[in-house]
């Protein structure tokens, strides 16, 4: 019986590929890749001839039996487009199926975008919460952010270029003007690490065309945030929530806890600005 290896691959710079990772990819009977076109570039660079098959979100269930059959004959390597497999990709289902079938599953550690961004962010690294991509819709982003607004842990999200400006606005209206590190194009030619507060990030990334993939590292809730919001800050948050279609009751419940205002006072302000 073979072993399923989760092989971490570079998030940009091919020099970050580990020698062990190269060896495992060469020795495997099959490589399951999120995007075979992308992975072929990696394999070509290291002159790896191992057979390749696609394994991604829309075929993950139909490919399971085929990959498990290959595991019966030898080792199989799972790779994602970049970074560590099973983080924000369908690798979880394959790992679960392999374990249920009695196969061994082992990691081949290496690059990881969330961890890389966290370590250089300048924010606390002792406890953090990684939550993948923020939702597409503003109302759903607000809901997700509200769920973690009281957490003291450093928060890590992914975001796309065309949503970065709107997401930063939603982060400010929901979490407040916290410290943030915005990592863009990590380890690539035009990599950028912007550190400051959310308002500064909005000014920096909202004033130009955003490019590349973004990782956002956001400060967790601090004791200082317990201070009561000004009416101007509360009204700004209310208007943002109203745009998302929430009811006065929903808004007053959520914002009363964040702002330090009485729920009835928040409710009255909501009705005034409808």
C-alpha positions as CSV (number, residue, x, y, z in Angstrom):
1,X,0.0,0.0,0.0
2,X,1.2,3.5,-0.8
3,X,1.2,6.7,1.2
4,X,-0.6,9.9,0.3
5,X,1.9,12.7,0.6
6,X,0.8,16.4,0.8
7,X,3.6,18.2,-0.8
8,X,3.9,21.9,-0.2
9,X,5.0,23.9,-3.4
10,X,6.3,27.4,-3.8
11,X,3.8,30.3,-3.6
12,X,5.9,32.3,-6.1
13,X,9.7,31.7,-6.0
14,X,10.6,28.2,-7.3
15,X,13.8,28.3,-5.1
16,X,11.5,27.6,-2.1
17,X,10.8,24.1,-3.3
18,X,12.3,21.6,-0.8
19,X,14.7,18.8,-1.9
20,X,12.5,16.3,-0.2
21,X,9.4,17.6,-2.0
22,X,11.2,17.2,-5.4
23,X,12.2,13.6,-4.4
24,X,8.7,12.7,-3.4
25,X,7.2,14.1,-6.6
26,X,9.8,12.1,-8.6
27,X,9.2,8.8,-6.8
28,X,5.4,8.9,-6.7
29,X,3.3,6.8,-9.1
30,X,0.9,9.7,-9.5
31,X,0.7,13.5,-8.8
32,X,-2.8,14.8,-8.1
33,X,-2.8,18.6,-8.9
34,X,-5.3,21.4,-8.4
35,X,-4.4,22.8,-11.8
36,X,-2.3,20.5,-14.1
37,X,-1.3,23.4,-16.3
38,X,0.2,25.3,-13.4
39,X,1.9,22.2,-12.0
40,X,3.4,21.3,-15.3
41,X,5.5,24.4,-15.1
42,X,6.9,23.3,-11.7
43,X,7.5,19.7,-12.9
44,X,9.3,21.0,-16.0
45,X,11.6,23.2,-13.9
46,X,12.7,20.2,-11.8
47,X,12.6,17.7,-14.7
48,X,10.0,15.5,-13.0
49,X,8.3,13.0,-15.3
50,X,5.7,11.5,-12.9
51,X,2.2,11.0,-14.4
52,X,-0.2,13.9,-13.5
53,X,-4.0,14.0,-12.9
54,X,-6.3,16.8,-12.1
55,X,-8.0,17.0,-8.7
56,X,-9.9,20.2,-8.0
57,X,-13.2,21.5,-6.7
58,X,-15.5,20.3,-9.5
59,X,-14.1,16.8,-10.0
60,X,-12.9,16.0,-6.4
61,X,-15.6,13.4,-5.8
62,X,-15.4,11.6,-9.2
63,X,-11.6,11.4,-8.9
64,X,-11.4,9.8,-5.4
65,X,-11.8,6.2,-6.5
66,X,-9.1,6.6,-9.2
67,X,-6.6,8.2,-6.8
68,X,-7.3,5.6,-4.1
69,X,-6.8,2.8,-6.7
70,X,-3.4,4.3,-7.5
71,X,-2.5,4.5,-3.8
72,X,-3.0,0.7,-3.7
73,X,-0.1,0.5,-6.2
74,X,2.3,3.1,-4.7
75,X,2.7,6.6,-3.3
76,X,0.6,9.4,-4.5
77,X,1.5,13.1,-4.1
78,X,-1.1,15.8,-3.7
79,X,-0.2,19.4,-4.7
80,X,-2.2,22.6,-4.9
81,X,-1.6,25.6,-7.2
82,X,0.7,27.1,-4.5
83,X,1.6,26.5,-0.9
84,X,0.4,23.7,1.4
85,X,-2.3,21.3,0.1
86,X,-5.6,21.0,1.9
87,X,-5.5,24.6,3.0
88,X,-8.3,26.4,1.2
89,X,-8.5,23.7,-1.5
90,X,-10.4,20.4,-1.9
91,X,-7.5,18.3,-0.5
92,X,-9.4,17.7,2.7
93,X,-11.8,15.3,1.1
94,X,-8.9,13.2,-0.4
95,X,-7.2,13.1,3.0
96,X,-10.4,12.0,4.6
97,X,-11.0,9.3,2.0
98,X,-7.4,8.0,2.1
99,X,-7.5,7.7,5.9
100,X,-10.9,5.9,5.8
101,X,-9.5,3.4,3.3
102,X,-6.5,2.6,5.6
103,X,-3.8,4.5,3.8
104,X,-1.1,6.5,5.5
105,X,-1.1,10.3,5.0
106,X,2.0,12.4,5.6
107,X,2.9,16.0,5.1
108,X,5.9,17.3,3.2
109,X,6.2,20.8,4.8
110,X,7.0,23.9,3.0
111,X,5.5,27.3,1.9
112,X,2.2,28.5,3.3
113,X,0.8,31.9,2.4
114,X,-1.1,32.5,5.7
115,X,1.9,31.5,7.9
116,X,4.4,33.5,5.7
117,X,2.3,36.7,6.0
118,X,1.7,36.2,9.7
119,X,5.4,35.9,10.5
120,X,6.3,39.2,8.8
121,X,3.2,41.2,9.8
122,X,4.6,42.6,13.0
123,X,1.3,41.5,14.7
124,X,1.1,38.9,17.5
125,X,1.8,35.3,16.3
126,X,1.2,33.3,19.5
127,X,-2.5,32.8,18.7
128,X,-4.2,33.4,15.3
129,X,-7.4,32.5,13.4
130,X,-7.2,31.7,9.7
131,X,-10.6,32.0,7.9
132,X,-9.7,31.7,4.2
133,X,-11.4,34.0,1.6
134,X,-13.8,36.6,2.8
135,X,-17.3,36.1,1.3
136,X,-18.2,37.8,-2.0
137,X,-21.1,39.9,-0.8
138,X,-20.8,42.8,1.5
139,X,-23.6,41.6,3.8
140,X,-22.0,38.2,4.2
141,X,-18.6,39.8,4.8
142,X,-20.1,41.8,7.6
143,X,-21.6,38.7,9.1
144,X,-18.3,36.8,9.0
145,X,-16.4,39.7,10.4
146,X,-19.0,40.2,13.2
147,X,-18.6,36.5,14.2
148,X,-14.9,37.1,15.0
149,X,-15.0,40.8,16.0
150,X,-14.7,40.0,19.7
151,X,-11.8,37.5,19.3
152,X,-8.4,38.6,20.7
153,X,-6.6,36.5,18.2
154,X,-4.8,37.8,15.1
155,X,-7.0,37.3,12.1
156,X,-5.9,36.1,8.7
157,X,-7.9,36.3,5.4
158,X,-7.3,35.9,1.7
159,X,-8.7,38.4,-0.7
160,X,-8.8,39.0,-4.5
161,X,-7.7,42.2,-6.3
162,X,-11.2,43.2,-7.4
163,X,-12.6,43.0,-3.9
164,X,-9.8,44.3,-1.8
165,X,-11.0,47.9,-1.6
166,X,-14.6,47.0,-0.6
167,X,-13.4,44.4,1.9
168,X,-11.1,46.8,3.6
169,X,-14.0,49.2,3.9
170,X,-16.1,46.4,5.5
171,X,-13.3,45.5,7.8
172,X,-13.1,49.1,9.1
173,X,-16.8,49.5,9.6
174,X,-17.1,46.1,11.4
175,X,-13.8,45.7,13.2
176,X,-12.8,49.3,13.5
177,X,-9.5,50.9,12.5
178,X,-7.2,48.1,13.7
179,X,-3.6,47.5,12.8
180,X,-3.2,45.5,9.6
181,X,-0.6,44.0,7.3
182,X,-1.5,43.6,3.7
183,X,0.7,41.1,1.9
184,X,0.6,41.1,-1.9
185,X,2.3,38.8,-4.4
186,X,4.5,37.1,-1.7
187,X,7.9,35.9,-2.9
188,X,7.2,37.1,-6.4
189,X,8.9,39.9,-8.4
190,X,6.5,42.6,-7.2
191,X,5.9,41.4,-3.6
192,X,4.6,44.1,-1.2
193,X,4.0,44.2,2.5
194,X,2.0,47.2,3.7
195,X,1.7,47.8,7.4
196,X,-0.4,50.4,9.2
197,X,-4.0,50.7,10.1
198,X,-7.1,49.8,8.1
199,X,-7.8,53.5,7.1
200,X,-4.3,53.8,5.8
201,X,-4.7,50.5,3.8
202,X,-7.9,51.8,2.3
203,X,-6.1,55.0,1.1
204,X,-3.1,53.0,-0.2
205,X,-4.9,50.2,-2.1
206,X,-8.1,52.1,-3.0
207,X,-6.2,54.8,-4.9
208,X,-4.7,52.5,-7.5
209,X,-5.5,49.4,-9.5
210,X,-4.9,46.4,-7.3
211,X,-3.1,43.4,-8.7
212,X,-2.1,40.0,-7.4
213,X,-3.4,37.8,-4.6
214,X,-3.8,39.4,-1.1
215,X,-3.3,38.0,2.4
216,X,-4.7,40.2,5.1
217,X,-3.3,39.9,8.7
218,X,-5.5,41.9,11.1
219,X,-5.0,42.7,14.8
220,X,-7.3,40.9,17.2
221,X,-9.5,42.8,19.6
222,X,-7.5,44.7,22.2
223,X,-8.6,46.0,25.6
224,X,-8.3,49.6,24.2
225,X,-11.2,48.8,21.8
226,X,-13.6,48.6,24.7
227,X,-13.8,52.4,24.5
228,X,-17.2,53.8,23.5
229,X,-17.6,54.8,19.9
230,X,-18.3,58.4,18.9
231,X,-21.7,59.0,17.4
232,X,-20.0,59.7,14.0
233,X,-18.3,56.3,14.1
234,X,-21.6,54.6,15.1
235,X,-23.6,56.3,12.3
236,X,-20.9,55.4,9.7
237,X,-21.3,51.7,10.8
238,X,-25.1,51.9,10.8
239,X,-25.1,53.2,7.2
240,X,-22.9,50.4,6.1
241,X,-25.1,47.8,7.7
242,X,-28.2,49.4,6.2
243,X,-26.6,49.0,2.7
244,X,-26.4,45.3,3.4
245,X,-30.2,45.1,3.9
246,X,-30.2,44.2,7.6
247,X,-33.1,45.1,9.9
248,X,-33.0,47.7,12.6
249,X,-33.1,45.0,15.2
250,X,-30.2,43.0,13.7
251,X,-28.1,46.2,13.4
252,X,-28.8,47.4,16.9
253,X,-28.0,44.0,18.4
254,X,-24.7,43.7,16.6
255,X,-23.5,47.3,17.0
256,X,-24.5,47.8,20.6
257,X,-22.0,45.1,21.6
258,X,-19.2,46.5,19.5
259,X,-19.8,50.2,20.1
260,X,-20.5,50.3,23.8
261,X,-23.8,52.1,23.2
262,X,-27.1,51.1,24.6
263,X,-29.2,48.9,22.2
264,X,-32.2,51.3,22.4
265,X,-29.9,54.2,21.5
266,X,-28.5,52.3,18.6
267,X,-32.0,51.3,17.4
268,X,-33.1,54.9,17.5
269,X,-30.1,56.0,15.4
270,X,-30.8,53.3,12.9
271,X,-34.4,54.4,12.4
272,X,-33.2,58.0,12.1
273,X,-30.9,57.1,9.2
274,X,-33.1,54.7,7.3
